[in-house]
Amino acid sequence: MRRGTFYLLGFLLLMLFDSIGAISFKYAGDHALPVEASIAWLLRIFTHPWVYGAVIGYIGAFFTWMTLLKHAPIGPAFAASHLEVVSVMLLSVWLFDEHLTLGRVLGALAILAGIVCLGFAESNEHVPEPEEVDSATRR
């Protein structure tokens, strides 16, 4: 698999897991009300599937992130890991009737611009990995 395809699929998977985790957490929070300090409240929370969606989302995001960190350049990888903020913002507009404000839109654009800038900077400064150097010297 080409490196670019690996990164693209990896970051899409990371964004998917992060988004599922955050949206599930929001739904679980809605179902947790009214908050009480009791065993009955805990049992009520753990009967909602959204809690498990949040756990699965965050565990999936963790393992995807650890795999990406082994291979991806750290600058763009760290920036791209914040795409989930943009996806959750857009999903929240649709699912929770939240409003897009100028500040939110500008923040999302800043995140996207930062990812693009770091991606271009990283591609211009690409240092071949040892396996690339070995295969280039064999030719």
HUJOGI-V581910 format. One record per backbone hydrogen bond with DSSP energy under -0.5 kcal/mol. CO is the residue of the C=O (numbers start at 0). NH is the residue of the N-H. Records with the same first field share a line. If there is no record, write none. Layout:
# HUJOGI-V581910
CO->NH  NH
This chain:
# HUJOGI-V581910
1->5
2->6
3->7
4->8
5->9
6->10
7->11
8->12
9->13
10->14
11->15
12->16
13->17
14->18
15->19
16->20
17->21
18->22
19->23
20->24
21->25
22->26
23->27
24->28
25->29
26->30
27->31
29->32
35->37
37->41
38->42
39->43
40->44
41->45
43->46
44->47
47->50  51
48->52
49->53
50->54
51->55
52->56
53->57
54->58
55->59
56->60
57->61
58->62
59->63
60->64
61->65
62->66
63->67
64->68
65->69
66->69  70
67->70  71
72->76
73->77
74->78
75->79
76->80
78->81
79->82
80->83
81->84  85
82->85  86
83->87
84->88
85->89
86->90
87->91
88->92
89->93
90->94
91->95  97
92->96
98->100
100->104
101->105
102->106
103->107
104->108
105->109
106->110
107->111
108->112
109->113
110->114
111->115
112->116
113->117
114->118
115->119
116->120
117->121
118->122
119->123
120->124
122->125
125->127
128->131  132
129->133
130->134
131->135
132->136
133->137
134->138
